[in-house]
Amino acid sequence: MMEGGELESKLGATTSITITAFFYSLYHLLSVYFIFSFPFNLLAVLPVFLAGLMWGFFRYKLKSIIAPIISHVIADLGIMLVYINLIL
């Protein structure tokens, strides 16, 4: 079983999941920063932050990284299908 990390042991699960989701969305902001103009680039990252919270909650509750990986793959497949549909 996966144990909580150092951040979780110091700050608690809710705070560590929120901090991790923030940095996860900050990383994705770099991807959309030049695609969309302000404030739409920040709005585009909001669902990423919420997904990061959800995946952090999955990892915490299920004590496994498998559920976040599977749901992230499904989300990425959905995004790719939308892009393919827009391009073709």
N, C-alpha and C positions, 0 to 999 in steps of 0.2 A: 504494500500500500504506500501511496505517496503521502509524505508528511508535509505540513506547512513549512514555508520557507522562513528565512530570517525576518523579512519584512512583516510577515503574518504574525510571527511570535512577538514582535515588538509593538505593532500597531493594531493588531486584530484583523480578522478576516475582511470585514466590510471596508475598512480603510485601505487595506492592502489591495483588495480587488479594485477599488475606485482609483487608486494611484496607478495601478498597472493598466487599467482601461484608459486612463488619461494619456499615458505614454504610448500606448498602442494606437490611440487615435491621433496623437501628435505625429507619430511616424507616418501614418496614412495621410495626414495633412500635407506632408511633403510631396506625395503623389498627385494630389488634386490641386495644389496651390496654384500652379500655372495653367491648369485646365479651366478653372472657373475664376471669375473675378470676385473680389470681396463684396458682400458677405456670403456669397453662395458657396465659396470654398469651405467656409466654416460650417455652413449648414449641411454640406455634403459629408462632413466628418461626424456629424451628430449620430447617424445610425451606426457608424463604426464604433463610437464610444459605447452606445447601448449594447451592441453585439459583444464588445469587450467585457462589459459588466455581466452579460448573460453567460459567456464562456468562462469567466472567472467564477461565477456562481456554480456552474456545472462542475468545474474542477474541484471546488471546495466541497460541495455536497456529495458528489459521487466518489471523491478521493481517487480520481483517475483522470488522465489527460485524453482518454479515448473519445469521450462524448464531445469535448470541444473540438477535437481534430475532425471528427466525422461531420459535425454541424458546420464547421468552417469550410470543409470541402464542398458540402452541399450548397452553402451560400456562394462560394466562388463559382461553382457550376452554374448557378442561377444568374450570376452577374455576367459570366461569359456567354450564356445563351441570349441574354438581352443585347450584349454588344454584337454578337453574330447576327441577330435579327435586325439591328439597326444598320449594320454594314451591308448586308445582302439585300 
